[in-house]
Amino acid sequence: MRFRSSTGVAAIVTAAALALTGCAAGSESSGTSTNADGKVDGTGKTLNVLVGVLPQYPEQQKQWQSEIAEKFKAETGAEVKFETFASANDELTRIQTSVVSGQGPDVYGLGTTFTPTAYATNAFVKLSDEDWDKVGGKDRFNQATLGISGPDEENQVGIPFVSRPFVMAYNKDLLAAAGIEKPATSWDELAEQAKKMTKDGTYGIATGYKDNFDPWKFIWAMSVQAGNPLVDGDTFKMDDPAVKKAYETYFGWLTEDKVVDPASVGWSNSNAVAAFASGKAGYLMMTTSSSIPTLEKSEVAGKYEYALMPTVAPGETESKSEDDAASILSGDNLVVADYSKQKDLAFAYIKLVTSKEEQLNYQKIFGDLPANAEALASLSDPKLKPLAEAAEKSQATPFTGAWGDMQLGLLNVTVQSIPDLAAGKVDSSALEARIKEAQEKGQASLDRASKG
């Protein structure tokens, strides 16, 4: 899949939002009333909710949406209409379109890394104490999940829905057969271990180079661990040597080390999960607890564990980051459109889906960790311990309205390199040119965002 260049989208979105500020709906609600028992009465109304597609669990997602719609209607009298996006580029475009038009979904389910872009538009409700009370209060949520709800505690737009720290899964039998005592802690060690497990149709690593979301996260992690934070004040640092080294390492699993299935050039994350689930890979990279429902019903049930992904950059012996940067601070936030005429209904929906009961139900179906503090504390599965550790050692991506453009720039380098990967070699000068182009566009976006 090809993604169009998104340079300038965040700036366009921000400018459009500022132009609409004078006619925005504000934080008040209309078209709903509150019953004597304090519940919102939305009889005859429809709440529009935008969420990302869950490609691993399409039927389960439809079923969950149907059940939540029934519960919401029983509680408020209102209908819920779900809309979906399928890629990071689609996610950003939907924000842009709604902000420019001043209409669209009432509630957006956004990946945490897109929350800064949403915040920069001024088109989503900045949450007051009263707003937080409508969804059960800030204390309802695991406090770590609030780390990217806004630039500070007083200016927040994102209400945590689920937490999704990234880890790697490993096949205990394959590691043991290769004489590997414990999972790799550096990217160099990972490659060496993967070589030992690659033979007879089995590969050391399963990953999806054509995934719509994940490839840039490898580059971010390796770069940050090398001491390059990508955004340093008003400077975008994608042209740092650490970034090129990260791409060379990531691409090298296929072109140099030969430790991934050549078919992975066309794989999404769900394909990588399937390969690991069939017992054909030693490591499954950049996965989350959402893989548990699949793995528990697969050939590797009882044979796999999770571990932190490597925290030592390629070519290094120790991390140069202030934090381990084991994962991005990852998950989904729910934001309410400022143009919505049904804000009370929107908050009622969010209160329902972030309740302890519904969060545990969602975790059981899809595997994502609850953002609800009580629900999270009640989980006892020992397999989740490495994910909890990854959450503690996660690092937030830069909180700037330009990050959406930058993130897509990082991703697009991989997208543009797919033909080369398929041919078995990524030319160094071509890679440098792609990085340079992304650097220039990302810096221009950051400059516009900084001018505000």
GUGU-430235 format. One line per 4 residues: their letters; for each residue y, x, z of C-alpha. Coordinates in steps of 0.02 Angstrom, whole numbers. Example, Ala and Ser with C-alpha at 12.3 -4.5 7.8 and 13.67 -1.06 7.14 Angstrom:
! residues 2
as> -225/615/390  -53/684/357;
//
This chain:
! residues 452
mrfr> 0/0/0  173/63/-46  324/38/64  499/29/-6;
sstg> 624/149/69  712/70/217  859/187/232  1013/91/283;
vaai> 917/-65/336  956/-42/520  1139/-12/482  1145/-165/368;
vtaa> 1062/-269/501  1186/-210/632  1337/-242/523  1276/-415/478;
alal> 1244/-456/659  1419/-404/708  1489/-514/571  1389/-660/639;
tgca> 1438/-632/820  1579/-758/814  1464/-899/759  1307/-851/856;
agse> 1229/-981/968  1256/-879/1125  1137/-890/1272  1150/-1077/1295;
ssgt> 1014/-1197/1238  1026/-1361/1145  906/-1496/1094  800/-1483/1251;
stna> 809/-1552/1428  727/-1512/1593  613/-1633/1685  625/-1670/1869;
dgkv> 481/-1548/1898  581/-1409/1817  482/-1403/1655  568/-1401/1487;
dgtg> 553/-1560/1385  543/-1515/1201  466/-1675/1137  486/-1685/948;
ktln> 543/-1504/933  459/-1356/848  469/-1177/912  450/-1042/778;
vlvg> 364/-882/836  344/-724/730  202/-604/774  108/-462/693;
vlpq> -59/-491/608  -210/-427/705  -318/-364/560  -468/-327/671;
ypeq> -473/-503/740  -403/-625/611  -509/-775/661  -487/-742/846;
qkqw> -299/-733/823  -295/-901/734  -401/-977/872  -290/-905/1009;
qsei> -134/-969/923  -211/-1142/908  -258/-1146/1092  -88/-1083/1149;
aekf> -3/-1213/1040  -106/-1350/1123  -64/-1287/1297  120/-1270/1255;
kaet> 128/-1445/1185  41/-1514/1340  169/-1424/1448  329/-1457/1349;
gaev> 291/-1586/1215  346/-1460/1082  250/-1389/935  229/-1203/902;
kfet> 230/-1137/724  170/-958/706  227/-841/567  159/-666/541;
fasa> 206/-494/473  78/-368/413  165/-199/414  305/-101/498;
ndel> 410/-120/342  382/-307/341  428/-313/525  596/-228/494;
triq> 630/-336/341  601/-496/439  728/-440/569  852/-398/431;
tsvv> 830/-564/340  851/-670/496  1002/-573/558  1091/-583/391;
sgqg> 1056/-770/372  1079/-817/554  919/-919/552  733/-892/566;
pdvy> 605/-876/706  657/-920/884  542/-790/962  492/-623/888;
glgt> 342/-521/945  397/-342/905  314/-175/927  405/-80/1062;
tftp> 470/51/940  566/-85/847  651/-150/1005  796/-24/988;
taya> 829/-87/811  826/-267/872  943/-222/1015  1066/-134/898;
tnaf> 1089/-292/795  1168/-389/941  1069/-536/869  948/-559/1013;
vkls> 977/-628/1187  1029/-496/1314  931/-553/1464  1027/-613/1616;
dedw> 951/-634/1788  937/-819/1750  842/-782/1590  720/-669/1682;
dkvg> 694/-807/1810  647/-926/1669  500/-814/1622  442/-784/1800;
gkdr> 557/-642/1853  557/-456/1817  433/-427/1958  302/-522/1859;
fnqa> 286/-371/1743  212/-198/1762  373/-100/1782  319/39/1664;
tlgi> 317/-86/1520  503/-118/1545  540/61/1493  593/14/1317;
sgpd> 661/-162/1345  837/-97/1323  945/59/1342  958/30/1530;
eenq> 910/-96/1665  1069/-197/1642  1053/-215/1453  882/-276/1401;
vgip> 818/-388/1262  630/-357/1265  511/-452/1378  344/-359/1390;
fvsr> 195/-451/1317  55/-323/1309  36/-137/1339  -53/-32/1209;
pfvm> -61/152/1258  -150/259/1130  -305/362/1168  -456/426/1073;
aynk> -633/362/1089  -779/482/1081  -965/464/1050  -1050/541/1201;
dlla> -1214/571/1108  -1133/660/961  -1028/772/1073  -1181/817/1177;
aagi> -1287/852/1023  -1152/973/962  -1150/1062/1130  -977/997/1175;
ekpa> -957/974/1362  -791/881/1367  -665/806/1246  -533/918/1168;
tswd> -364/935/1253  -274/1027/1111  -262/983/927  -337/1151/878;
elae> -486/1122/992  -507/948/920  -525/1019/744  -653/1147/801;
qakk> -755/1017/892  -746/900/743  -818/1036/630  -970/1050/743;
mtkd> -1006/863/725  -979/850/538  -1146/847/447  -1272/731/363;
gtyg> -1147/592/329  -1072/598/504  -894/658/528  -804/732/675;
iatg> -652/618/661  -622/439/606  -443/394/560  -353/288/431;
ykdn> -227/378/321  -172/217/238  -144/119/398  20/23/400;
fdpw> 70/80/574  -22/232/644  3/390/538  180/428/598;
kfiw> 121/426/780  16/582/753  169/673/685  279/612/827;
amsv> 154/668/959  123/841/887  309/869/860  362/815/1034;
qagn> 222/918/1112  288/1069/1017  458/1045/1099  543/953/956;
plvd> 598/779/1015  644/723/836  808/648/897  923/764/994;
gdtf> 1087/677/1030  1164/640/861  1042/752/766  881/701/680;
kmdd> 760/847/682  627/799/557  659/959/460  600/1062/610;
pavk> 451/1176/570  350/1083/703  353/927/594  285/1014/441;
kaye> 151/1094/549  105/922/615  83/851/440  -18/1003/386;
tyfg> -133/980/536  -153/793/509  -182/809/322  -289/964/350;
wlte> -426/866/434  -462/800/260  -407/938/143  -451/1097/240;
dkvv> -567/1058/386  -667/923/293  -698/832/458  -652/656/401;
dpas> -736/543/276  -649/565/106  -643/374/97  -520/375/243;
vgws> -381/406/117  -390/219/86  -431/165/263  -332/63/388;
nsna> -364/80/574  -491/-61/567  -595/39/442  -591/189/558;
vaaf> -648/80/703  -791/14/597  -846/191/551  -846/246/732;
asgk> -934/85/785  -1075/123/662  -1104/291/748  -1038/392/600;
agyl> -896/483/689  -878/590/844  -698/541/880  -597/384/844;
mmtt> -414/434/846  -258/337/892  -350/187/960  -315/70/1104;
sssi> -409/-47/1218  -403/-172/1076  -555/-82/1005  -663/-130/1155;
ptle> -716/-303/1092  -779/-224/931  -861/-71/1007  -951/-170/1141;
ksev> -1041/-268/1006  -1081/-116/899  -1210/22/884  -1109/133/1003;
agky> -1105/8/1147  -1140/108/1304  -1123/271/1208  -935/291/1200;
eyal> -792/330/1317  -603/347/1302  -502/503/1335  -322/558/1320;
mptv> -277/620/1148  -235/806/1140  -71/849/1224  -55/1029/1162;
apge> 29/1049/992  -57/1136/845  -50/1325/863  0/1315/1047;
tesk> -95/1346/1209  8/1227/1315  125/1080/1290  310/1121/1270;
sedd> 362/942/1308  436/895/1476  303/759/1480  129/769/1408;
aasi> 174/639/1275  -6/578/1277  52/420/1188  208/332/1133;
lsgd> 264/200/1257  174/67/1159  143/-118/1158  231/-278/1108;
nlvv> 393/-353/1171  450/-531/1148  633/-558/1102  731/-720/1084;
adys> 849/-742/937  1028/-772/988  1048/-899/847  905/-1005/917;
kqkd> 952/-1182/970  797/-1189/1079  813/-1046/1200  743/-1142/1349;
lafa> 589/-1183/1247  578/-1000/1194  581/-942/1374  453/-1076/1422;
yikl> 337/-1009/1287  359/-831/1350  327/-886/1528  163/-966/1473;
vtsk> 95/-818/1374  144/-690/1507  61/-785/1649  -83/-699/1738;
eeql> -211/-822/1670  -156/-809/1489  -135/-620/1496  -313/-599/1559;
nyqk> -376/-717/1426  -284/-618/1292  -355/-455/1359  -531/-525/1355;
ifgd> -514/-577/1173  -411/-434/1100  -426/-293/1227  -239/-257/1247;
lpan> -186/-217/1424  -85/-352/1513  100/-327/1543  84/-449/1688;
aeal> 70/-341/1845  -56/-452/1936  -166/-468/1783  -164/-280/1756;
asls> -206/-243/1938  -355/-360/1931  -444/-263/1791  -589/-159/1855;
dpkl> -676/-94/1698  -695/96/1723  -673/122/1535  -491/74/1557;
kpla> -450/220/1673  -403/341/1532  -292/206/1457  -202/185/1623;
eaae> -179/373/1628  -113/372/1450  11/236/1499  73/347/1642;
ksqa> 91/496/1525  171/398/1383  343/443/1317  466/320/1244;
tpft> 526/344/1067  715/368/1051  816/213/1094  929/206/942;
gawg> 955/72/812  914/204/681  737/230/746  664/95/633;
dmql> 722/192/480  664/356/554  494/288/597  469/222/422;
glln> 529/388/353  392/477/451  265/351/387  325/362/208;
vtvq> 288/548/199  105/503/223  117/356/102  191/470/-31;
sipd> 55/600/1  -92/481/-22  -119/528/-207  -121/712/-157;
laag> -242/678/-15  -355/584/-134  -353/736/-248  -399/848/-101;
kvds> -240/951/-80  -61/921/-22  57/1045/-104  168/1134/23;
sale> 326/1122/-80  297/937/-114  274/906/72  436/1000/110;
arik> 529/894/-18  464/732/59  513/789/233  685/842/171;
eaqe> 714/672/91  662/581/250  773/698/353  926/659/248;
kgqa> 899/473/251  857/472/436  1011/574/480  1122/458/378;
sldr> 1050/310/472  1076/397/639  1256/436/591  1290/253/553;
askg> 1205/196/713  1305/322/814  1468/254/744  1406/87/803;
//
